[in-house]
Amino acid sequence: MEPVRDSLRPPRVVLGVCGGIAAYKAVDVCRRLVDAGVHVVPVMTVEATRFVGEVTFSALASEPVQTSLFDESSPIPHTVLGQTADLVVVAPATAQLLARYAGGFSDDLLSATLLATRAPVLVCPAMHTEMWEHPAVQENLATLLRRGVHVLEPEEGRLAGGDVGAGRLADPATIAQRVLELLGRDEVVGTQGDLVGVRVVVSAGGTREPIDPVRFLTNRSSGKQGLALAESAARRGAEVTLVTAAPLVVRPELAARVTVVGVESASDMERAMLAAAAGAQVVVMAAAVADFRPKAPAEHKLAKGDGVPEIVLEPTPDILAALSNARRPGQVLVGFAAETHDVLAHGRAKLERKRVDLLVVNDVSQPGVGFDHDTNAVVILDDAGSSFDIPLTTKSAVADAVFDRVSARLSAHERKTPQP
């Protein structure tokens, strides 16, 4: 018999952690859920304790870690956990856990809890690419999906051993958000965080510079990194304006916090960014603005029969420089630089030349980095000479790393500003 839920108490989530290198990310999942007002009960497999200590989860979660089916304080811990849970999430879920769950085996506390609950279950697989793609793993997942289990598939990115491919655990922010969605707690998003009350402007995408009414100059930018930045800021409580030259769709649960302004050319983007930046505390120039545009676009479509046209180019507006010149005291300005060689040297030169607080630079000639990928690897440079290396990861994780440093800048400015 399913227990009656008390709608006044915080939702109760069992967080299962399996033995994989991604177990350390479950710590972040735990923190995010607790910050969102969720009562988190951590359950670790014995193998998981080889990767992350029990004390870590016990300190961050709502209750101490449980690891054993034979706990003297509770003769049937798996039944209690299963009956009192509003949701069970397993992150990371290893191939072994998926096989035991699909086969109905219950030889440890976590697998027994999964069989003993009628609450929704979310599994977040993480394993090496070859394991993830193995037919046995995929058949076990198909079985679980048929039974109504929710699956948050892994991402592509750097794996243990330095390989790159599918199998990387989904980003902790994505996992936490999915848990909140399954709990019916979307309203929690953006109500807490280090950017509540902060206005943020983000640019995204590659601009289009017309050659004639049907042709244009552009670049490979998809706008995915800009979108990830906008969503990261919104998730942390900011009110965001996203100025984009790419057709981007904000996650439904964050859409109320993000105003999307569509533009096409560099001139369009310059006007929109300067207007939005005037009332913002943070401006992030992530768009890939075309460096050149045709000086005199043709009024009519150029025809092949007319011969090869001679196209004279001229520089587009330097939007980042214009934002730097127009910035007001205390405003944090972040630039991006996509490079193919001498990455750090070019990045530091651009940081000084444009007079920005932070510059995020990447080498787009590397596999999985930059344009049109779901992953990125960057170095965040600051105006004090420090650098922060972010190895290949999701663009969402890069966005969080950027806003970690933006938030620190805002806090430092508040401490320096005399209070009335």
BELRAJO-V224833 format. One record per residue. N is the residue number from 0. RES is the residue in three letters. PHI is phi in whole degrees, -180 to 180 (999 if undefined). BURIAL is b if it has 16 or more other ideal C-beta (glycine too) atoms within 10 Angstrom, else e. Layout:
n=N res=RES phi=PHI burial=BURIAL
n=N res=RES phi=PHI burial=BURIAL
//
This chain:
n=0 res=MET phi=999 burial=e
n=1 res=GLU phi=-77 burial=e
n=2 res=PRO phi=-69 burial=e
n=3 res=VAL phi=-79 burial=e
n=4 res=ARG phi=-89 burial=e
n=5 res=ASP phi=-87 burial=e
n=6 res=SER phi=-68 burial=e
n=7 res=LEU phi=-89 burial=e
n=8 res=ARG phi=-87 burial=e
n=9 res=PRO phi=-63 burial=b
n=10 res=PRO phi=-62 burial=b
n=11 res=ARG phi=-108 burial=b
n=12 res=VAL phi=-120 burial=b
n=13 res=VAL phi=-88 burial=b
n=14 res=LEU phi=-103 burial=b
n=15 res=GLY phi=-87 burial=b
n=16 res=VAL phi=-125 burial=b
n=17 res=CYS phi=-100 burial=b
n=18 res=GLY phi=-84 burial=b
n=19 res=GLY phi=-147 burial=b
n=20 res=ILE phi=-60 burial=e
n=21 res=ALA phi=-76 burial=b
n=22 res=ALA phi=-58 burial=b
n=23 res=TYR phi=-64 burial=e
n=24 res=LYS phi=-71 burial=b
n=25 res=ALA phi=-64 burial=b
n=26 res=VAL phi=-61 burial=b
n=27 res=ASP phi=-67 burial=b
n=28 res=VAL phi=-59 burial=b
n=29 res=CYS phi=-58 burial=b
n=30 res=ARG phi=-61 burial=e
n=31 res=ARG phi=-64 burial=b
n=32 res=LEU phi=-69 burial=b
n=33 res=VAL phi=-62 burial=b
n=34 res=ASP phi=-62 burial=e
n=35 res=ALA phi=-86 burial=b
n=36 res=GLY phi=90 burial=e
n=37 res=VAL phi=-95 burial=b
n=38 res=HIS phi=-86 burial=b
n=39 res=VAL phi=-104 burial=b
n=40 res=VAL phi=-112 burial=b
n=41 res=PRO phi=-82 burial=b
n=42 res=VAL phi=-126 burial=b
n=43 res=MET phi=-110 burial=b
n=44 res=THR phi=-75 burial=b
n=45 res=VAL phi=-60 burial=e
n=46 res=GLU phi=-64 burial=b
n=47 res=ALA phi=-63 burial=b
n=48 res=THR phi=-69 burial=b
n=49 res=ARG phi=-76 burial=e
n=50 res=PHE phi=-105 burial=b
n=51 res=VAL phi=-136 burial=b
n=52 res=GLY phi=-73 burial=e
n=53 res=GLU phi=-61 burial=b
n=54 res=VAL phi=-61 burial=e
n=55 res=THR phi=-60 burial=b
n=56 res=PHE phi=-70 burial=b
n=57 res=SER phi=-61 burial=e
n=58 res=ALA phi=-74 burial=e
n=59 res=LEU phi=-97 burial=b
n=60 res=ALA phi=-81 burial=b
n=61 res=SER phi=-84 burial=b
n=62 res=GLU phi=-140 burial=e
n=63 res=PRO phi=-63 burial=e
n=64 res=VAL phi=-62 burial=b
n=65 res=GLN phi=-116 burial=b
n=66 res=THR phi=-131 burial=b
n=67 res=SER phi=-122 burial=e
n=68 res=LEU phi=-71 burial=b
n=69 res=PHE phi=-115 burial=e
n=70 res=ASP phi=-97 burial=e
n=71 res=GLU phi=-61 burial=e
n=72 res=SER phi=-78 burial=e
n=73 res=SER phi=-146 burial=e
n=74 res=PRO phi=-69 burial=e
n=75 res=ILE phi=-134 burial=e
n=76 res=PRO phi=-61 burial=b
n=77 res=HIS phi=-66 burial=b
n=78 res=THR phi=-69 burial=e
n=79 res=VAL phi=-62 burial=b
n=80 res=LEU phi=-62 burial=b
n=81 res=GLY phi=-65 burial=b
n=82 res=GLN phi=-76 burial=b
n=83 res=THR phi=-95 burial=e
n=84 res=ALA phi=-78 burial=b
n=85 res=ASP phi=-89 burial=b
n=86 res=LEU phi=-166 burial=b
n=87 res=VAL phi=-117 burial=b
n=88 res=VAL phi=-122 burial=b
n=89 res=VAL phi=-116 burial=b
n=90 res=ALA phi=-148 burial=b
n=91 res=PRO phi=-82 burial=b
n=92 res=ALA phi=-103 burial=b
n=93 res=THR phi=-82 burial=b
n=94 res=ALA phi=-60 burial=b
n=95 res=GLN phi=-64 burial=b
n=96 res=LEU phi=-64 burial=b
n=97 res=LEU phi=-62 burial=b
n=98 res=ALA phi=-66 burial=b
n=99 res=ARG phi=-64 burial=b
n=100 res=TYR phi=-65 burial=b
n=101 res=ALA phi=-65 burial=b
n=102 res=GLY phi=-87 burial=e
n=103 res=GLY phi=81 burial=e
n=104 res=PHE phi=-81 burial=e
n=105 res=SER phi=-143 burial=b
n=106 res=ASP phi=-96 burial=e
n=107 res=ASP phi=-146 burial=b
n=108 res=LEU phi=-63 burial=b
n=109 res=LEU phi=-67 burial=b
n=110 res=SER phi=-66 burial=b
n=111 res=ALA phi=-66 burial=b
n=112 res=THR phi=-63 burial=b
n=113 res=LEU phi=-62 burial=b
n=114 res=LEU phi=-79 burial=e
n=115 res=ALA phi=-94 burial=b
n=116 res=THR phi=-109 burial=b
n=117 res=ARG phi=-111 burial=e
n=118 res=ALA phi=-76 burial=b
n=119 res=PRO phi=-59 burial=b
n=120 res=VAL phi=-125 burial=b
n=121 res=LEU phi=-120 burial=b
n=122 res=VAL phi=-110 burial=b
n=123 res=CYS phi=-122 burial=b
n=124 res=PRO phi=-65 burial=b
n=125 res=ALA phi=-153 burial=b
n=126 res=MET phi=-172 burial=b
n=127 res=HIS phi=-69 burial=b
n=128 res=THR phi=-55 burial=b
n=129 res=GLU phi=-62 burial=e
n=130 res=MET phi=-69 burial=e
n=131 res=TRP phi=-60 burial=b
n=132 res=GLU phi=-88 burial=e
n=133 res=HIS phi=-64 burial=e
n=134 res=PRO phi=-56 burial=e
n=135 res=ALA phi=-64 burial=e
n=136 res=VAL phi=-65 burial=b
n=137 res=GLN phi=-65 burial=e
n=138 res=GLU phi=-69 burial=e
n=139 res=ASN phi=-64 burial=b
n=140 res=LEU phi=-64 burial=b
n=141 res=ALA phi=-61 burial=e
n=142 res=THR phi=-62 burial=e
n=143 res=LEU phi=-64 burial=b
n=144 res=LEU phi=-63 burial=e
n=145 res=ARG phi=-63 burial=e
n=146 res=ARG phi=-86 burial=e
n=147 res=GLY phi=95 burial=e
n=148 res=VAL phi=-73 burial=b
n=149 res=HIS phi=-87 burial=b
n=150 res=VAL phi=-124 burial=b
n=151 res=LEU phi=-104 burial=b
n=152 res=GLU phi=-66 burial=e
n=153 res=PRO phi=-71 burial=b
n=154 res=GLU phi=-102 burial=b
n=155 res=GLU phi=-89 burial=b
n=156 res=GLY phi=167 burial=b
n=157 res=ARG phi=-72 burial=b
n=158 res=LEU phi=-113 burial=b
n=159 res=ALA phi=-59 burial=e
n=160 res=GLY phi=92 burial=e
n=161 res=GLY phi=93 burial=e
n=162 res=ASP phi=-70 burial=e
n=163 res=VAL phi=-123 burial=e
n=164 res=GLY phi=172 burial=b
n=165 res=ALA phi=-74 burial=b
n=166 res=GLY phi=131 burial=b
n=167 res=ARG phi=-72 burial=b
n=168 res=LEU phi=-55 burial=b
n=169 res=ALA phi=-54 burial=b
n=170 res=ASP phi=-58 burial=b
n=171 res=PRO phi=-53 burial=b
n=172 res=ALA phi=-64 burial=b
n=173 res=THR phi=-67 burial=b
n=174 res=ILE phi=-63 burial=b
n=175 res=ALA phi=-60 burial=b
n=176 res=GLN phi=-64 burial=b
n=177 res=ARG phi=-65 burial=b
n=178 res=VAL phi=-60 burial=b
n=179 res=LEU phi=-63 burial=b
n=180 res=GLU phi=-62 burial=b
n=181 res=LEU phi=-67 burial=b
n=182 res=LEU phi=-83 burial=b
n=183 res=GLY phi=73 burial=e
n=184 res=ARG phi=-115 burial=b
n=185 res=ASP phi=-58 burial=e
n=186 res=GLU phi=-68 burial=e
n=187 res=VAL phi=-70 burial=b
n=188 res=VAL phi=-60 burial=b
n=189 res=GLY phi=82 burial=b
n=190 res=THR phi=-87 burial=e
n=191 res=GLN phi=-131 burial=e
n=192 res=GLY phi=146 burial=b
n=193 res=ASP phi=-80 burial=e
n=194 res=LEU phi=-117 burial=b
n=195 res=VAL phi=-61 burial=e
n=196 res=GLY phi=85 burial=e
n=197 res=VAL phi=-98 burial=b
n=198 res=ARG phi=-96 burial=b
n=199 res=VAL phi=-123 burial=b
n=200 res=VAL phi=-118 burial=b
n=201 res=VAL phi=-129 burial=b
n=202 res=SER phi=-106 burial=b
n=203 res=ALA phi=-153 burial=b
n=204 res=GLY phi=85 burial=b
n=205 res=GLY phi=-99 burial=b
n=206 res=THR phi=-71 burial=b
n=207 res=ARG phi=-117 burial=b
n=208 res=GLU phi=-113 burial=b
n=209 res=PRO phi=-66 burial=e
n=210 res=ILE phi=-95 burial=b
n=211 res=ASP phi=-151 burial=b
n=212 res=PRO phi=-63 burial=e
n=213 res=VAL phi=-122 burial=e
n=214 res=ARG phi=-121 burial=e
n=215 res=PHE phi=-156 burial=b
n=216 res=LEU phi=-95 burial=b
n=217 res=THR phi=-153 burial=e
n=218 res=ASN phi=-142 burial=e
n=219 res=ARG phi=-85 burial=e
n=220 res=SER phi=-64 burial=b
n=221 res=SER phi=-96 burial=b
n=222 res=GLY phi=87 burial=b
n=223 res=LYS phi=-64 burial=b
n=224 res=GLN phi=-68 burial=b
n=225 res=GLY phi=-63 burial=b
n=226 res=LEU phi=-63 burial=b
n=227 res=ALA phi=-61 burial=b
n=228 res=LEU phi=-65 burial=b
n=229 res=ALA phi=-62 burial=b
n=230 res=GLU phi=-71 burial=b
n=231 res=SER phi=-62 burial=b
n=232 res=ALA phi=-64 burial=b
n=233 res=ALA phi=-65 burial=b
n=234 res=ARG phi=-63 burial=b
n=235 res=ARG phi=-90 burial=b
n=236 res=GLY phi=107 burial=b
n=237 res=ALA phi=-76 burial=b
n=238 res=GLU phi=-96 burial=b
n=239 res=VAL phi=-116 burial=b
n=240 res=THR phi=-111 burial=b
n=241 res=LEU phi=-107 burial=b
n=242 res=VAL phi=-96 burial=b
n=243 res=THR phi=-131 burial=b
n=244 res=ALA phi=-98 burial=b
n=245 res=ALA phi=-116 burial=b
n=246 res=PRO phi=-77 burial=e
n=247 res=LEU phi=-110 burial=b
n=248 res=VAL phi=-121 burial=e
n=249 res=VAL phi=-78 burial=b
n=250 res=ARG phi=-53 burial=b
n=251 res=PRO phi=-54 burial=e
n=252 res=GLU phi=-72 burial=b
n=253 res=LEU phi=-111 burial=b
n=254 res=ALA phi=-59 burial=e
n=255 res=ALA phi=-67 burial=e
n=256 res=ARG phi=-101 burial=b
n=257 res=VAL phi=-125 burial=b
n=258 res=THR phi=-96 burial=e
n=259 res=VAL phi=-99 burial=b
n=260 res=VAL phi=-116 burial=b
n=261 res=GLY phi=-85 burial=e
n=262 res=VAL phi=-135 burial=b
n=263 res=GLU phi=-127 burial=e
n=264 res=SER phi=-94 burial=b
n=265 res=ALA phi=-62 burial=b
n=266 res=SER phi=-64 burial=e
n=267 res=ASP phi=-59 burial=b
n=268 res=MET phi=-67 burial=b
n=269 res=GLU phi=-60 burial=b
n=270 res=ARG phi=-62 burial=e
n=271 res=ALA phi=-67 burial=b
n=272 res=MET phi=-69 burial=b
n=273 res=LEU phi=-64 burial=b
n=274 res=ALA phi=-66 burial=e
n=275 res=ALA phi=-72 burial=b
n=276 res=ALA phi=-68 burial=b
n=277 res=ALA phi=-59 burial=e
n=278 res=GLY phi=-114 burial=e
n=279 res=ALA phi=-110 burial=b
n=280 res=GLN phi=-89 burial=b
n=281 res=VAL phi=-135 burial=b
n=282 res=VAL phi=-128 burial=b
n=283 res=VAL phi=-120 burial=b
n=284 res=MET phi=-97 burial=b
n=285 res=ALA phi=-98 burial=b
n=286 res=ALA phi=-65 burial=b
n=287 res=ALA phi=-98 burial=b
n=288 res=VAL phi=-79 burial=b
n=289 res=ALA phi=-58 burial=b
n=290 res=ASP phi=-78 burial=e
n=291 res=PHE phi=-135 burial=e
n=292 res=ARG phi=-143 burial=b
n=293 res=PRO phi=-61 burial=b
n=294 res=LYS phi=-68 burial=e
n=295 res=ALA phi=-137 burial=e
n=296 res=PRO phi=-58 burial=e
n=297 res=ALA phi=-69 burial=b
n=298 res=GLU phi=-76 burial=e
n=299 res=HIS phi=-124 burial=e
n=300 res=LYS phi=-59 burial=e
n=301 res=LEU phi=-75 burial=b
n=302 res=ALA phi=-102 burial=e
n=303 res=LYS phi=-61 burial=e
n=304 res=GLY phi=-67 burial=e
n=305 res=ASP phi=-83 burial=e
n=306 res=GLY phi=93 burial=e
n=307 res=VAL phi=-76 burial=e
n=308 res=PRO phi=-73 burial=e
n=309 res=GLU phi=-98 burial=e
n=310 res=ILE phi=-105 burial=b
n=311 res=VAL phi=-94 burial=e
n=312 res=LEU phi=-101 burial=e
n=313 res=GLU phi=-137 burial=e
n=314 res=PRO phi=-66 burial=e
n=315 res=THR phi=-84 burial=b
n=316 res=PRO phi=-61 burial=b
n=317 res=ASP phi=-87 burial=b
n=318 res=ILE phi=-68 burial=b
n=319 res=LEU phi=-63 burial=b
n=320 res=ALA phi=-64 burial=e
n=321 res=ALA phi=-65 burial=b
n=322 res=LEU phi=-66 burial=b
n=323 res=SER phi=-65 burial=b
n=324 res=ASN phi=-67 burial=e
n=325 res=ALA phi=-96 burial=e
n=326 res=ARG phi=-66 burial=b
n=327 res=ARG phi=-102 burial=e
n=328 res=PRO phi=-57 burial=e
n=329 res=GLY phi=86 burial=e
n=330 res=GLN phi=-73 burial=b
n=331 res=VAL phi=-93 burial=b
n=332 res=LEU phi=-117 burial=b
n=333 res=VAL phi=-121 burial=b
n=334 res=GLY phi=-112 burial=b
n=335 res=PHE phi=-125 burial=b
n=336 res=ALA phi=-142 burial=b
n=337 res=ALA phi=-97 burial=b
n=338 res=GLU phi=-124 burial=b
n=339 res=THR phi=-124 burial=e
n=340 res=HIS phi=-161 burial=e
n=341 res=ASP phi=46 burial=e
n=342 res=VAL phi=-59 burial=b
n=343 res=LEU phi=-68 burial=e
n=344 res=ALA phi=-64 burial=e
n=345 res=HIS phi=-65 burial=b
n=346 res=GLY phi=-65 burial=b
n=347 res=ARG phi=-65 burial=b
n=348 res=ALA phi=-64 burial=e
n=349 res=LYS phi=-69 burial=b
n=350 res=LEU phi=-58 burial=b
n=351 res=GLU phi=-72 burial=e
n=352 res=ARG phi=-67 burial=e
n=353 res=LYS phi=-90 burial=b
n=354 res=ARG phi=57 burial=e
n=355 res=VAL phi=-105 burial=b
n=356 res=ASP phi=-79 burial=b
n=357 res=LEU phi=-133 burial=b
n=358 res=LEU phi=-132 burial=b
n=359 res=VAL phi=-101 burial=b
n=360 res=VAL phi=-119 burial=b
n=361 res=ASN phi=-141 burial=b
n=362 res=ASP phi=-103 burial=b
n=363 res=VAL phi=-76 burial=b
n=364 res=SER phi=-84 burial=e
n=365 res=GLN phi=-87 burial=e
n=366 res=PRO phi=-60 burial=e
n=367 res=GLY phi=77 burial=b
n=368 res=VAL phi=-109 burial=b
n=369 res=GLY phi=85 burial=b
n=370 res=PHE phi=-51 burial=b
n=371 res=ASP phi=64 burial=e
n=372 res=HIS phi=-99 burial=b
n=373 res=ASP phi=-88 burial=e
n=374 res=THR phi=-117 burial=b
n=375 res=ASN phi=-159 burial=b
n=376 res=ALA phi=-137 burial=b
n=377 res=VAL phi=-137 burial=b
n=378 res=VAL phi=-121 burial=b
n=379 res=ILE phi=-97 burial=b
n=380 res=LEU phi=-101 burial=b
n=381 res=ASP phi=-122 burial=b
n=382 res=ASP phi=-76 burial=e
n=383 res=ALA phi=-96 burial=e
n=384 res=GLY phi=96 burial=e
n=385 res=SER phi=-83 burial=e
n=386 res=SER phi=-139 burial=e
n=387 res=PHE phi=-129 burial=e
n=388 res=ASP phi=-89 burial=e
n=389 res=ILE phi=-111 burial=b
n=390 res=PRO phi=-63 burial=e
n=391 res=LEU phi=-51 burial=b
n=392 res=THR phi=-157 burial=b
n=393 res=THR phi=-72 burial=b
n=394 res=LYS phi=-67 burial=b
n=395 res=SER phi=-65 burial=b
n=396 res=ALA phi=-67 burial=b
n=397 res=VAL phi=-62 burial=b
n=398 res=ALA phi=-60 burial=b
n=399 res=ASP phi=-62 burial=b
n=400 res=ALA phi=-64 burial=b
n=401 res=VAL phi=-63 burial=b
n=402 res=PHE phi=-75 burial=b
n=403 res=ASP phi=-59 burial=e
n=404 res=ARG phi=-78 burial=b
n=405 res=VAL phi=-63 burial=b
n=406 res=SER phi=-61 burial=b
n=407 res=ALA phi=-63 burial=e
n=408 res=ARG phi=-63 burial=b
n=409 res=LEU phi=-63 burial=b
n=410 res=SER phi=-64 burial=e
n=411 res=ALA phi=-63 burial=e
n=412 res=HIS phi=-66 burial=e
n=413 res=GLU phi=-62 burial=e
n=414 res=ARG phi=-69 burial=e
n=415 res=LYS phi=-84 burial=e
n=416 res=THR phi=-82 burial=e
n=417 res=PRO phi=-61 burial=e
n=418 res=GLN phi=-87 burial=e
n=419 res=PRO phi=-70 burial=e
//
